[in-house]
Amino acid sequence: MTNNKMILATILVALLSACSKTKEEPNKSGPPKVAAVEAEQRDVPVTLSAQGNVVPINQVDIRPKVSSTIRTVEISEGQNVKAGQLLFTLDSREDETVLQRSAALIRKTEADLVLAQQTLRRNQELAKSGFISPSAVDTAQSQVDSLRADLAAARSDLNTNTVKVSYNRITAPFAGRAGAIAVHPGSLVQPGSAEPMLTLVQLDPIQIEFTAPERDLPLLLATQAKGNLVVRARLADGGERAGRVVFIDNTVDRNAGTIKLKAEFANADHQLWPGLFARVEVDAGVQRNAVLIPAEAVINGPDRRFVYVVQADDTVKDQTVTIERIVNERAVVEGLPAGSKVISEGGQNLRPGTKVTVTRAATAPRDATASTPRSAAASEAGA
């Protein structure tokens, strides 16, 4: 019995000792150790990167202006054509006949007018001598005036019919590349037909449509006003092509929070093709007094992004931030005062109010001007 009591006492002592050590261990470990860096304020060159679509400056569906049949097709599918080059001829015999009638009517009316003018002059002389009444002069004058009006109308008809004849020769309105040809000699064509004879697109110069975040609109407008809004397109072969922004839309897309832009590029080699996707980069200018922190300092919460800021008493608080863009491993953020001491390493398991020990300052990333930044939209999409 005595032995059993001694064994039980020994076990109790051991348990109490273990509990005591467990309670003391946290105190021995001390506050969590973290690395921190001060939020830096500086001017940052802004390069926006976006995915765009190649679009032609001019694209037109070729349709006839008169109903007729195709006489000749003067080009081939996919052919590059010059402005004013003949594309199709239509059967113009009926229109030419009408034109000839108009010309003949003018000649007849001119002859009638000459005769009427001669009659008027004779009647005027005879009226002075009293051989005819003044009403005969008035009748002759009315005939001259009527023939003059007829001649003006005939000349107008001649101009109209000349234009109609010209419609039988269909030419290219601008230099471009022809698409598929939907008609052949003998095909009946009409102005209101649903299918065009062919579609002509201009390839040089050409444009790329893309969007930029609405928050960058003031910077884009300011840079464009200086004439320095340069854009680069990435080609399929890995090369680059420089262009310029020629259009900034007058309305922001409220649903997407973006503004539409168009950039124009020389395209004599036809490397940029309508309908292709293209990656573009715009030198949007310089963002003044931007606040930068290491990108890894930003924590993605369930409903927001935030950083942990070390306060004067070495406790941390969470600070909500918005990432505007990523610049060479640095995040340009909004919502954080410059000079704030931000935890860049060791903040994964912290809670607001936790006391920490800053063991070292984080190593500063590369200079923000060293390489091309990514757009904020791209960085947030990947988060």
JORA-V770723 format. One record per residue. N is the residue number from 1. SS is DSSP state (H for helix, E for strand, C for the rest). PSI is psi in radians with two decimals (none if undefined). D_FIRST is the distance of its C-alpha to the first C-alpha in Angstrom with 1 decimal. Layout:
N:SS:PSI:D_FIRST ; N:SS:PSI:D_FIRST
This chain:
1:C:-0.78:0.0 ; 2:H:-0.73:3.8 ; 3:H:-0.70:5.4 ; 4:H:-0.70:5.2 ; 5:H:-0.68:6.5 ; 6:H:-0.71:8.8 ; 7:H:-0.76:10.1 ; 8:H:-0.71:10.9 ; 9:H:-0.70:12.6 ; 10:H:-0.73:14.5 ; 11:H:-0.73:15.8 ; 12:H:-0.73:17.0 ; 13:H:-0.72:18.8 ; 14:H:-0.73:20.5 ; 15:H:-0.75:21.6 ; 16:H:-0.64:23.1 ; 17:H:-0.71:24.8 ; 18:H:-0.74:26.4 ; 19:H:-0.70:27.6 ; 20:H:-0.73:29.2 ; 21:H:-0.66:31.0 ; 22:H:-0.70:32.2 ; 23:H:-0.51:33.8 ; 24:H:-0.40:35.4 ; 25:H:-0.73:36.9 ; 26:H:-0.68:39.8 ; 27:H:-0.58:40.8 ; 28:H:-0.57:41.0 ; 29:H:-0.57:43.3 ; 30:C:-3.09:45.8 ; 31:C:2.68:48.7 ; 32:E:2.53:50.1 ; 33:E:2.31:52.8 ; 34:E:2.84:56.1 ; 35:E:2.46:59.7 ; 36:E:2.76:62.5 ; 37:E:2.60:66.3 ; 38:E:2.42:68.9 ; 39:C:2.22:71.0 ; 40:E:2.47:74.5 ; 41:E:2.24:77.8 ; 42:E:2.93:80.9 ; 43:E:2.35:83.8 ; 44:E:2.16:83.1 ; 45:E:2.33:85.7 ; 46:E:2.13:85.1 ; 47:E:2.02:85.8 ; 48:E:2.34:85.3 ; 49:E:2.33:84.5 ; 50:E:2.75:85.2 ; 51:E:2.24:86.0 ; 52:E:3.12:89.5 ; 53:E:2.38:92.1 ; 54:E:2.23:95.5 ; 55:E:2.53:98.3 ; 56:E:2.60:102.1 ; 57:C:-0.72:104.1 ; 58:C:2.35:106.7 ; 59:E:2.25:106.4 ; 60:E:2.44:109.0 ; 61:E:2.12:109.7 ; 62:E:2.08:113.3 ; 63:C:2.69:115.2 ; 64:C:2.73:118.9 ; 65:C:-0.16:120.8 ; 66:C:2.70:123.3 ; 67:C:2.23:123.2 ; 68:E:-2.99:124.6 ; 69:E:2.62:123.9 ; 70:E:2.25:122.7 ; 71:E:-0.91:125.6 ; 72:E:2.62:123.8 ; 73:E:2.04:120.3 ; 74:C:-0.11:120.8 ; 75:C:3.03:117.3 ; 76:C:2.77:114.4 ; 77:C:2.39:110.9 ; 78:C:0.13:108.7 ; 79:C:2.49:111.7 ; 80:E:2.25:111.8 ; 81:E:2.77:114.7 ; 82:C:2.79:116.6 ; 83:C:2.29:117.3 ; 84:C:-0.07:120.5 ; 85:C:2.47:120.3 ; 86:E:2.25:121.8 ; 87:E:-0.85:119.1 ; 88:E:2.66:121.0 ; 89:E:2.50:124.5 ; 90:E:2.86:125.4 ; 91:C:1.91:128.5 ; 92:C:0.19:130.6 ; 93:H:-0.76:134.0 ; 94:H:-0.76:134.0 ; 95:H:-0.64:133.0 ; 96:H:-0.62:135.7 ; 97:H:-0.79:138.3 ; 98:H:-0.69:137.4 ; 99:H:-0.73:137.6 ; 100:H:-0.66:141.1 ; 101:H:-0.71:142.2 ; 102:H:-0.74:141.0 ; 103:H:-0.70:143.0 ; 104:H:-0.69:146.1 ; 105:H:-0.65:145.9 ; 106:H:-0.77:145.8 ; 107:H:-0.74:148.9 ; 108:H:-0.79:150.7 ; 109:H:-0.66:149.7 ; 110:H:-0.74:150.8 ; 111:H:-0.75:154.2 ; 112:H:-0.65:154.6 ; 113:H:-0.69:153.8 ; 114:H:-0.78:156.5 ; 115:H:-0.73:159.1 ; 116:H:-0.67:158.0 ; 117:H:-0.68:158.3 ; 118:H:-0.75:161.8 ; 119:H:-0.71:162.8 ; 120:H:-0.76:161.5 ; 121:H:-0.72:163.6 ; 122:H:-0.77:166.7 ; 123:H:-0.61:166.2 ; 124:H:-0.68:165.7 ; 125:H:-0.71:169.1 ; 126:H:-0.63:170.8 ; 127:H:-0.61:169.5 ; 128:H:-0.58:170.9 ; 129:H:-0.09:174.3 ; 130:C:0.24:174.0 ; 131:C:-0.43:174.2 ; 132:C:2.83:170.8 ; 133:C:2.77:168.8 ; 134:H:-0.44:165.8 ; 135:H:-0.53:163.6 ; 136:H:-0.62:164.3 ; 137:H:-0.74:162.8 ; 138:H:-0.68:159.8 ; 139:H:-0.73:159.3 ; 140:H:-0.70:159.5 ; 141:H:-0.71:157.0 ; 142:H:-0.66:154.6 ; 143:H:-0.71:154.9 ; 144:H:-0.81:154.1 ; 145:H:-0.69:151.0 ; 146:H:-0.73:149.8 ; 147:H:-0.60:150.1 ; 148:H:-0.73:148.3 ; 149:H:-0.71:145.4 ; 150:H:-0.69:145.5 ; 151:H:-0.70:145.5 ; 152:H:-0.73:142.4 ; 153:H:-0.69:140.6 ; 154:H:-0.70:141.6 ; 155:H:-0.66:140.3 ; 156:H:-0.73:137.0 ; 157:H:-0.67:136.8 ; 158:H:-0.75:137.6 ; 159:H:-0.75:134.7 ; 160:H:-0.80:132.3 ; 161:H:-0.49:133.5 ; 162:H:-0.73:133.2 ; 163:H:-0.73:129.6 ; 164:H:-0.69:129.0 ; 165:H:-0.67:130.5 ; 166:H:-0.44:128.2 ; 167:C:-0.27:125.2 ; 168:C:-0.06:126.0 ; 169:E:1.88:125.0 ; 170:E:2.11:121.2 ; 171:E:2.87:120.1 ; 172:C:2.23:116.8 ; 173:C:-0.31:116.1 ; 174:C:2.90:114.1 ; 175:C:2.37:113.1 ; 176:E:-2.85:110.1 ; 177:E:2.28:108.9 ; 178:E:2.52:109.9 ; 179:C:-2.68:107.4 ; 180:C:2.43:108.0 ; 181:C:2.17:111.5 ; 182:C:0.00:111.6 ; 183:C:2.88:115.4 ; 184:C:2.88:118.1 ; 185:C:2.28:122.0 ; 186:C:-0.23:123.2 ; 187:C:2.41:120.0 ; 188:E:2.26:120.7 ; 189:E:2.57:119.0 ; 190:C:2.64:118.8 ; 191:C:-0.61:117.7 ; 192:C:0.27:115.0 ; 193:C:2.50:113.4 ; 194:C:-0.69:109.6 ; 195:C:2.22:109.3 ; 196:C:2.80:110.8 ; 197:C:-0.72:113.2 ; 198:E:2.90:110.8 ; 199:E:2.26:108.4 ; 200:E:2.28:109.2 ; 201:E:2.50:106.6 ; 202:C:2.26:107.1 ; 203:C:-0.35:105.0 ; 204:C:2.02:106.2 ; 205:C:3.04:105.1 ; 206:E:2.88:102.0 ; 207:E:2.77:99.1 ; 208:E:2.21:95.3 ; 209:E:2.38:93.7 ; 210:E:3.04:90.2 ; 211:E:2.75:88.1 ; 212:E:2.67:86.5 ; 213:E:2.48:83.8 ; 214:H:-0.48:85.5 ; 215:H:-0.34:83.9 ; 216:H:0.03:86.0 ; 217:H:-0.84:89.3 ; 218:H:-0.69:90.3 ; 219:H:-0.73:89.8 ; 220:H:-0.77:91.8 ; 221:H:-0.71:94.6 ; 222:H:-0.72:94.9 ; 223:H:-0.67:95.0 ; 224:H:-0.64:97.5 ; 225:H:-0.47:99.7 ; 226:C:-0.11:99.9 ; 227:C:0.38:100.9 ; 228:C:0.35:98.0 ; 229:C:1.49:95.9 ; 230:E:2.51:95.6 ; 231:E:2.57:93.7 ; 232:E:2.43:92.9 ; 233:E:2.39:92.5 ; 234:E:2.14:90.4 ; 235:C:2.88:92.6 ; 236:C:-0.50:91.5 ; 237:C:0.13:92.4 ; 238:C:-0.11:90.0 ; 239:C:-3.14:92.9 ; 240:E:2.67:93.5 ; 241:E:2.26:96.4 ; 242:E:2.50:97.1 ; 243:E:-2.87:98.5 ; 244:E:2.57:98.7 ; 245:E:2.18:97.4 ; 246:E:-0.14:100.4 ; 247:E:2.27:98.8 ; 248:E:2.16:96.0 ; 249:C:2.76:95.7 ; 250:C:0.06:96.5 ; 251:C:2.40:93.5 ; 252:C:2.39:89.7 ; 253:E:1.90:87.9 ; 254:C:-0.54:85.6 ; 255:C:-0.73:83.4 ; 256:C:-0.33:82.8 ; 257:C:0.60:83.3 ; 258:E:2.86:85.7 ; 259:E:2.42:89.4 ; 260:E:2.42:91.7 ; 261:E:2.78:93.7 ; 262:E:2.37:96.3 ; 263:E:2.51:97.1 ; 264:E:2.43:100.3 ; 265:E:2.51:100.6 ; 266:C:2.45:103.5 ; 267:C:0.78:103.1 ; 268:C:-0.52:106.2 ; 269:C:0.01:104.1 ; 270:C:0.60:102.5 ; 271:C:-0.52:99.0 ; 272:C:2.11:97.9 ; 273:C:2.34:98.4 ; 274:C:2.34:98.4 ; 275:C:-0.29:95.2 ; 276:C:2.65:93.0 ; 277:E:2.56:89.8 ; 278:E:2.46:90.0 ; 279:E:2.23:87.7 ; 280:E:2.65:89.2 ; 281:E:2.27:88.4 ; 282:E:2.22:90.1 ; 283:E:1.64:90.4 ; 284:E:-0.14:89.9 ; 285:E:-2.69:90.2 ; 286:E:2.22:87.9 ; 287:E:2.05:85.1 ; 288:E:2.45:85.2 ; 289:E:0.73:82.1 ; 290:E:2.59:79.7 ; 291:E:2.15:75.9 ; 292:E:2.45:74.2 ; 293:E:2.84:70.5 ; 294:E:2.39:68.8 ; 295:H:-0.57:68.7 ; 296:H:-0.18:65.0 ; 297:H:-0.34:64.2 ; 298:C:2.23:65.2 ; 299:E:2.29:62.3 ; 300:E:1.85:63.2 ; 301:C:3.12:61.5 ; 302:C:-0.50:61.7 ; 303:C:0.14:64.7 ; 304:C:2.94:65.9 ; 305:E:2.48:66.0 ; 306:E:2.93:64.5 ; 307:E:2.77:63.5 ; 308:E:2.22:60.9 ; 309:E:2.26:62.5 ; 310:E:2.17:60.7 ; 311:C:3.13:61.5 ; 312:C:-0.52:61.9 ; 313:C:0.29:58.2 ; 314:C:0.23:57.1 ; 315:E:2.82:56.0 ; 316:E:2.64:57.6 ; 317:E:2.64:59.6 ; 318:E:2.38:61.1 ; 319:E:2.05:64.9 ; 320:E:2.35:66.7 ; 321:C:2.78:69.5 ; 322:E:2.22:72.3 ; 323:E:2.10:73.2 ; 324:E:-0.63:77.0 ; 325:E:2.87:77.2 ; 326:E:2.25:75.6 ; 327:E:1.76:77.4 ; 328:C:1.07:76.2 ; 329:C:0.05:72.4 ; 330:E:2.52:72.9 ; 331:E:2.21:72.8 ; 332:E:2.03:75.5 ; 333:E:2.74:73.8 ; 334:E:2.47:74.7 ; 335:C:0.08:72.6 ; 336:C:2.17:71.2 ; 337:C:2.52:72.7 ; 338:C:2.51:73.9 ; 339:C:-0.14:71.7 ; 340:C:2.44:68.4 ; 341:E:1.90:65.5 ; 342:E:2.36:64.3 ; 343:E:2.15:61.2 ; 344:E:-0.35:62.4 ; 345:E:2.40:59.2 ; 346:C:0.21:55.6 ; 347:C:0.16:56.2 ; 348:C:-0.64:55.0 ; 349:C:0.32:51.6 ; 350:C:2.85:52.7 ; 351:C:2.64:53.0 ; 352:C:2.34:55.4 ; 353:C:-0.19:54.1 ; 354:C:2.39:51.9 ; 355:E:2.37:52.3 ; 356:E:2.86:53.4 ; 357:E:2.08:54.2 ; 358:E:1.90:57.6 ; 359:E:-0.51:57.3 ; 360:E:2.81:60.9 ; 361:E:2.44:64.0 ; 362:C:2.60:64.8 ; 363:C:2.28:67.7 ; 364:C:2.42:70.8 ; 365:C:3.13:72.3 ; 366:C:2.83:75.8 ; 367:C:2.40:78.9 ; 368:C:-0.31:79.5 ; 369:C:0.05:83.1 ; 370:C:-0.56:82.4 ; 371:C:3.08:82.4 ; 372:C:2.20:83.2 ; 373:C:2.85:80.8 ; 374:E:2.71:79.7 ; 375:C:2.70:80.5 ; 376:H:-0.64:77.9 ; 377:H:-0.69:78.4 ; 378:H:-0.70:77.5 ; 379:H:-0.68:74.5 ; 380:H:-0.54:73.1 ; 381:H:-0.55:73.8 ; 382:C:-0.11:71.7 ; 383:C:none:68.8
